[in-house]
Amino acid sequence: MLQDLLSVHKAEFKDHTELRAQVNTTKRVTLLLGNMVSNSQSEGGGVSARVYKGGTFGFASGAEYSPESVKNVIAAATDNAGFMNTHVNLGEKPLPQAKAGKAELKTKVENNVSQSMLIDFANTLDGIITKKYKNLTARTVIADFLGMEKLLVVSDGADSHWYQPRSTVYVFMTAETSDGVPVELYEPFSSHGHFNEIFTDPNLLTNKLDELYEHLMKKREGVYSKAGLCKCVMHPDLAGILAHEAVGHTVEADLVLGGSVAGHNLGKQVASDLITMLDVAHTFNGKTCPLPIYVDDEGVTAEDAVLIENGILKGFMHSRETARRFDVAPQGNARAFAFNDEPLIRMRNTVIMPGKSKLDDMIASIDDGYFLVKTGNGQADSTGEFMFSVELGYEIKNGKLGQAIRETTISGVAFEMLKTVDMVSDDMVWSISGFCGKKQPITTSMGGPAVRCDINIGGR
């Protein structure tokens, strides 16, 4: 647990200053066909300071966390800010003030996740897979733990001590089609918390693994989809990642300033009136989100950001600097992954709000289309254009699920696609297993319901 070596320096801050100590702990074990192919653990940490003066920032960091190192990074960041201000001379106004306070540690910092714990769990789970699922040609089991501890002291705003443990198990299954082509599906199991608290018994995952294996057996007998614009139902997992990648990044205010399509659409209809999209801080429907953020790395108390409301683009996600430019209040979206990273505008828990339709009714409403279940890699840009692979999907024929389809792609422009949404399910599914990449990785979560929409799908 980080000792507070920061607070004693607060009286020395001359300008707006953010002083942060941080330790990231990672542990991972990978089994391929029962053989251990990776067994890694690392811990990296240090201290950084960022100082704002007249419109520019000075930043400095050090990998040693000691009283001397803390003094040195404050002095270096202050000097850097002064140098930049002298030579750039932007003459900007001060950053928006944030609510003063202190956010206490909400999750206990523990170091009881051992490497042997991950190894034992992965070996036991691999044994279950080997015994139960006979038609696999390959299998991979990954057990992963990430712990992030941060101690933050700011000249104005909320000081905080924050700890986020995330535990994940990934299972990859591979089979072959009748013509010898390999097909693969994977399932991530992930949650906020320590590994030994989340994964108490490998047998508890078997119901989900049964479903994964059944989907894989259907996929290996799958048919090719027909290329073109068609009516589809997108599973919450797929709808969530599209909301994150194709919409979420376009409404990050730094990308808006860089020319994102969202910039000239504020206050305009960008989606069906069934679509409301939020970036949630820490609590949703009375329950803690998968990635609770109470104070960001600029000392801003985190609040929900309304992005789209009933189809109208309502706002962006901000840092203090962009909030000043847009003359709005920051809501806690500035986050850094490592101690030597500067905070960037990042998503937290990005979600499309559930609707009122039933998923079965949505499928039953389509005569000829597709139910898209799992997505893989993809890309989206600041225009809102996207292309994603579809790892699992099914035909819909006369309102019923048909054959599985082989891997394909979907593409389009997010704001145009969202305007075609005419049904939204009452489901709510969260995902927290991945990382978001934007100069630096960061943990995020996404969630939402199933949506019925028109979308371009690839063919053979």
C-alpha positions in Angstrom: 0.0 0.0 0.0 1.3 3.4 -1.0 2.6 5.6 1.9 1.5 9.2 1.6 4.7 11.1 0.8 2.7 13.7 -1.2 0.4 15.7 1.1 3.3 17.5 3.0 4.2 19.2 -0.3 0.8 20.7 -1.0 1.6 24.1 0.6 4.6 24.4 -1.8 2.5 24.3 -5.0 2.9 27.7 -6.8 0.6 27.1 -9.7 -2.1 24.5 -10.5 -0.3 21.2 -9.7 -1.3 17.5 -9.8 1.0 15.2 -7.9 0.5 11.5 -8.3 2.1 8.4 -7.0 1.2 5.1 -8.6 1.9 1.4 -8.7 0.6 -1.0 -11.4 0.9 -4.8 -10.7 0.3 -7.3 -13.4 0.3 -11.1 -13.3 -0.5 -13.5 -16.2 -0.4 -17.2 -17.0 -1.1 -18.7 -20.4 -1.7 -22.3 -21.2 -1.7 -23.5 -24.8 -2.9 -27.1 -25.2 -2.2 -27.6 -21.5 1.4 -26.4 -21.9 2.5 -23.2 -20.0 3.7 -20.8 -22.7 3.9 -17.7 -20.5 4.2 -17.0 -16.8 4.8 -13.4 -16.1 4.5 -10.9 -13.3 5.6 -7.3 -13.0 5.3 -4.2 -10.8 6.0 -0.7 -12.0 5.5 2.5 -10.2 6.8 5.9 -9.3 5.7 9.5 -8.9 4.8 12.3 -11.4 3.8 16.0 -11.2 2.0 18.1 -13.8 1.9 21.9 -13.5 -0.3 24.3 -15.5 0.7 27.8 -16.2 -0.8 30.3 -18.7 -2.2 27.6 -21.0 0.7 25.1 -21.1 1.6 22.1 -18.9 4.9 21.1 -17.5 5.3 17.4 -16.7 8.0 15.4 -14.9 8.2 11.9 -13.4 10.5 9.6 -11.6 10.6 5.8 -11.0 11.7 6.2 -7.4 9.1 7.0 -4.8 10.9 8.8 -2.0 10.7 12.2 -0.4 13.6 13.4 -2.5 12.1 12.1 -5.7 8.8 13.8 -5.0 10.6 17.1 -4.4 12.6 16.7 -7.6 9.5 16.0 -9.9 7.6 18.9 -8.4 10.6 21.2 -9.1 11.1 19.8 -12.6 7.4 20.1 -13.6 7.3 23.6 -12.3 10.4 24.6 -14.2 9.0 23.0 -17.4 5.7 24.8 -17.0 7.5 28.1 -16.6 9.8 27.5 -19.6 6.8 26.6 -21.8 4.8 29.6 -20.6 7.7 31.9 -21.3 8.3 30.7 -24.8 4.7 29.9 -25.9 3.0 32.7 -24.0 -0.6 31.6 -24.7 -2.0 33.8 -21.9 -4.9 31.4 -21.3 -7.3 31.7 -18.3 -6.9 29.4 -15.3 -8.3 25.9 -15.5 -11.8 25.4 -14.1 -12.0 24.9 -10.4 -13.0 21.4 -9.1 -14.8 20.5 -6.0 -12.5 20.4 -3.0 -12.5 17.3 -0.9 -10.8 14.0 -0.2 -11.8 10.7 -1.7 -10.9 7.8 0.7 -9.8 4.4 -0.4 -12.9 2.3 -1.3 -11.3 -1.0 -2.2 -8.8 -2.6 0.1 -5.3 -2.9 -1.3 -4.2 -6.5 -1.0 -1.3 -8.4 -2.4 -2.6 -11.9 -1.9 -3.0 -12.8 -5.6 -0.1 -15.2 -6.1 1.3 -16.6 -9.3 0.6 -20.1 -8.1 -3.1 -19.2 -7.7 -3.3 -18.3 -11.3 -1.4 -21.4 -12.4 -3.6 -23.7 -10.4 -6.8 -22.2 -11.7 -5.7 -22.3 -15.3 -4.5 -25.9 -15.0 -7.8 -27.0 -13.4 -9.9 -25.2 -16.0 -7.8 -26.6 -18.8 -8.4 -30.1 -17.5 -12.1 -29.5 -17.4 -12.1 -28.3 -21.0 -9.9 -31.3 -22.1 -12.3 -33.8 -20.5 -15.6 -32.2 -21.5 -15.1 -30.9 -25.1 -13.8 -33.6 -27.4 -13.9 -31.9 -30.8 -11.4 -29.2 -30.2 -8.1 -29.0 -32.2 -6.7 -26.3 -29.9 -7.4 -24.5 -26.7 -5.9 -21.6 -24.7 -6.5 -20.6 -21.2 -5.3 -17.3 -19.8 -5.5 -16.2 -16.2 -4.8 -12.5 -15.7 -4.7 -10.0 -12.8 -4.1 -6.2 -12.9 -4.0 -4.0 -9.8 -3.7 -0.2 -10.1 -3.1 1.9 -7.0 -3.0 5.7 -7.2 -2.4 8.4 -4.6 -3.3 11.9 -5.8 -2.8 15.4 -4.3 -3.9 18.5 -6.2 -3.7 22.2 -5.6 -7.4 22.4 -6.0 -10.0 19.7 -6.3 -10.3 16.4 -4.6 -7.3 14.5 -3.2 -7.7 10.8 -3.5 -6.4 7.3 -2.8 -7.8 4.9 -5.4 -7.3 1.2 -6.0 -8.7 -0.9 -8.8 -8.1 -4.6 -9.0 -9.3 -6.4 -12.2 -9.3 -10.1 -12.7 -9.9 -11.9 -16.0 -9.9 -15.4 -17.4 -9.8 -15.8 -21.2 -10.8 -19.1 -22.9 -10.1 -19.7 -26.6 -11.5 -22.8 -28.3 -10.5 -23.9 -31.9 -12.1 -26.5 -34.1 -12.0 -27.3 -37.8 -14.6 -27.2 -40.5 -15.2 -30.2 -42.7 -12.8 -28.8 -45.3 -10.1 -28.3 -42.7 -10.4 -24.6 -42.1 -9.8 -23.6 -38.4 -12.5 -21.7 -36.7 -12.1 -20.1 -33.2 -14.2 -18.5 -30.5 -13.3 -17.1 -27.2 -15.0 -16.0 -24.0 -13.6 -13.5 -21.5 -14.7 -13.7 -17.9 -13.8 -10.5 -16.1 -14.8 -8.4 -13.1 -13.6 -5.7 -10.7 -12.0 -7.5 -7.8 -9.2 -9.8 -6.7 -8.7 -13.0 -8.5 -9.3 -15.3 -5.5 -12.6 -13.4 -4.8 -13.9 -13.5 -8.4 -12.7 -17.0 -9.4 -13.4 -19.3 -6.5 -14.1 -22.5 -8.5 -13.3 -23.2 -12.2 -16.4 -25.4 -12.3 -18.6 -22.3 -12.0 -17.6 -21.3 -15.5 -18.7 -24.5 -17.2 -22.2 -23.3 -18.1 -20.7 -20.4 -20.1 -18.1 -22.8 -21.6 -20.9 -25.2 -22.7 -22.5 -22.3 -24.6 -19.2 -21.3 -26.1 -18.5 -24.9 -27.3 -22.1 -25.2 -28.7 -21.6 -22.0 -30.7 -18.3 -23.2 -32.0 -19.7 -26.5 -33.2 -22.4 -24.6 -35.0 -19.9 -22.1 -36.4 -17.7 -24.8 -38.0 -20.8 -25.9 -40.0 -21.6 -22.3 -40.7 -22.5 -20.7 -44.0 -21.3 -17.4 -45.6 -23.4 -14.3 -45.1 -24.8 -12.4 -48.0 -23.1 -9.1 -48.6 -25.1 -5.9 -48.4 -27.2 -3.7 -46.3 -29.5 -5.8 -44.1 -31.6 -5.7 -41.0 -29.7 -7.1 -38.0 -30.1 -7.6 -34.3 -26.8 -6.8 -32.6 -26.1 -8.6 -29.3 -25.3 -6.3 -26.3 -21.6 -7.3 -26.5 -21.4 -6.1 -30.1 -23.5 -3.0 -29.6 -21.4 -2.0 -26.6 -18.1 -2.1 -28.4 -19.5 -0.2 -31.4 -20.8 2.4 -28.9 -17.3 2.7 -27.4 -15.2 2.6 -30.6 -17.4 4.2 -33.2 -19.2 6.8 -31.1 -17.3 7.2 -27.8 -14.0 8.3 -29.3 -15.7 10.8 -31.5 -17.1 12.6 -28.5 -13.9 12.9 -26.5 -13.3 16.6 -26.5 -9.6 16.5 -27.5 -10.6 14.5 -30.6 -13.5 17.0 -31.2 -10.9 19.8 -31.2 -8.9 17.7 -33.7 -11.8 17.6 -36.2 -14.0 14.8 -35.0 -17.4 14.5 -36.8 -19.1 15.1 -33.5 -17.9 18.7 -33.4 -20.5 20.1 -35.8 -23.3 17.8 -34.6 -23.7 19.1 -31.1 -27.4 19.6 -30.4 -28.3 17.7 -33.6 -30.1 14.4 -34.2 -27.3 11.7 -34.5 -29.3 8.6 -33.6 -32.8 7.2 -33.3 -34.8 8.7 -30.5 -34.5 5.3 -28.8 -30.8 5.8 -28.2 -29.5 7.4 -25.0 -25.8 7.0 -24.3 -23.9 7.9 -21.1 -20.4 7.7 -19.9 -21.1 6.6 -16.3 -18.7 7.5 -13.5 -19.2 4.8 -10.9 -22.9 3.9 -10.2 -25.6 2.6 -12.5 -29.1 1.8 -11.4 -28.0 1.8 -7.8 -25.1 -0.7 -8.4 -21.4 -0.1 -8.6 -20.2 -0.1 -12.2 -17.5 -2.6 -13.4 -15.0 0.3 -13.5 -15.9 2.7 -10.7 -14.1 6.1 -11.0 -14.8 8.5 -8.1 -12.0 11.0 -8.8 -10.0 11.4 -12.0 -6.3 12.0 -12.3 -6.8 15.8 -12.4 -8.6 15.8 -9.0 -12.1 16.2 -10.6 -14.9 14.5 -8.8 -16.4 12.0 -11.3 -20.0 12.5 -12.5 -21.9 10.9 -15.3 -21.6 12.5 -18.7 -24.6 12.5 -20.9 -23.4 12.0 -24.5 -26.6 11.3 -26.5 -30.1 11.8 -25.1 -33.1 10.5 -27.1 -31.0 10.6 -30.3 -29.7 14.2 -29.7 -25.9 14.7 -29.2 -25.8 16.5 -25.9 -22.2 16.7 -24.9 -18.6 15.6 -24.9 -16.2 14.0 -22.4 -13.7 16.5 -21.0 -10.5 17.2 -19.2 -10.2 20.5 -17.3 -8.4 22.1 -20.2 -11.1 21.2 -22.8 -13.8 22.0 -20.3 -12.4 25.6 -20.2 -12.4 25.8 -24.0 -16.0 24.7 -24.2 -17.1 26.6 -21.2 -18.5 23.6 -19.4 -17.8 21.8 -16.1 -15.4 18.8 -16.2 -16.9 15.5 -15.1 -13.9 13.4 -14.3 -12.7 11.9 -17.7 -9.0 12.6 -17.4 -7.1 9.4 -16.7 -3.6 8.0 -16.9 -2.5 4.4 -17.1 1.0 4.5 -15.6 2.8 6.8 -13.2 4.8 8.4 -16.1 1.7 9.0 -18.3 -0.1 12.3 -18.5 -3.9 12.2 -18.0 -5.9 12.0 -21.3 -9.6 12.2 -21.9 -10.8 8.6 -21.6 -14.0 6.7 -21.4 -15.0 5.0 -18.1 -18.3 3.0 -18.3 -19.8 3.8 -21.6 -23.3 2.6 -22.0 -26.4 2.7 -24.2 -29.4 2.8 -22.0 -31.8 -0.3 -22.2 -35.1 0.1 -24.0 -38.4 -1.8 -23.7 -38.3 -4.5 -26.3 -37.6 -8.2 -25.7 -34.7 -9.8 -27.5 -36.8 -12.7 -28.7 -39.4 -10.3 -30.1 -36.6 -8.4 -31.9 -35.4 -11.6 -33.6 -39.0 -12.7 -34.4 -39.6 -9.3 -36.1 -37.1 -10.0 -38.9 -37.9 -12.1 -42.0 -34.4 -12.2 -43.5 -31.4 -10.8 -41.6 -28.8 -11.7 -39.0 -28.3 -11.9 -35.3 -24.7 -10.7 -34.7 -23.3 -12.0 -31.4 -19.6 -11.6 -31.0 -17.1 -9.2 -32.5 -13.3 -9.4 -32.9 -10.8 -6.8 -34.1 -11.9 -3.7 -35.8 -11.2 0.0 -36.3 -13.0 3.3 -36.2 -11.9 6.8 -36.8 -12.9 10.4 -36.0 -15.4 10.5 -38.9 -17.4 7.8 -37.1 -16.7 5.3 -39.9 -16.1 1.8 -38.6 -15.3 -1.8 -39.7 -15.4 -4.7 -37.3 -15.0 -8.4 -37.7 -18.0 -10.6 -36.6 -16.7 -13.8 -35.0 -20.1 -15.3 -34.3 -23.5 -14.7 -35.8 -26.7 -16.5 -37.0 -29.0 -16.2 -39.9 -32.6 -15.0 -39.1 -35.1 -16.6 -41.3 -38.8 -15.9 -40.9 -38.3 -14.7 -37.3 -36.2 -17.7 -36.2 -32.5 -18.3 -35.8 -31.0 -20.3 -38.6 -27.5 -21.5 -39.3 -24.4 -19.9 -37.9 -22.4 -17.8 -40.2 -18.7 -17.9 -40.9 -16.5 -14.9 -39.9 -17.5 -11.7 -41.7 -17.3 -8.0 -41.2 -19.7 -5.1 -40.6 -19.1 -1.5 -41.6 -20.7 1.8 -41.7 -20.9 5.3 -40.2 -21.9 5.2 -36.6 -24.2 8.2 -36.5 -26.0 7.0 -39.7 -26.3 3.5 -38.4 -27.7 4.6 -35.1 -30.4 6.5 -36.9 -31.8 3.2 -38.2 -32.3 1.7 -34.7 -35.9 0.9 -34.3 -35.9 -1.6 -31.4 -33.8 -1.6 -28.2 -34.0 -4.5 -25.8 -34.5 -4.3 -22.0 -31.2 -6.3 -21.4 -28.1 -4.8 -19.8 -24.8 -6.5 -20.4 -21.4 -5.2 -19.2 -18.0 -6.0 -20.5 -14.7 -5.0 -18.8 -12.1 -7.5 -20.2 -10.2 -5.3 -22.6 -8.1 -2.2 -22.9 -8.7 1.0 -24.8 -5.8 2.3 -26.8 -5.2 6.0 -27.3 -1.5 6.9 -27.0 -1.6 4.8 -23.8 -3.7 1.8 -22.8 -6.4 2.2 -20.2 -9.0 -0.1 -18.6 -12.6 0.8 -19.6 -15.9 -0.9 -19.5 -18.9 -0.8 -21.8 -22.4 -2.0 -21.7 -25.9 -1.9 -23.2 -28.8 -3.7 -24.7 -29.4 -5.4 -28.0 -30.4 -3.1 -30.9 -32.2 -3.7 -34.2 -30.7 -1.7 -37.0 -29.6 -1.6 -40.6 -26.0 -2.4 -41.2 -23.6 -3.3 -44.0 -22.4 -6.9 -43.7 -19.7 -8.6 -45.7 -20.1 -11.8 -47.8 -17.9 -14.5 -49.2 
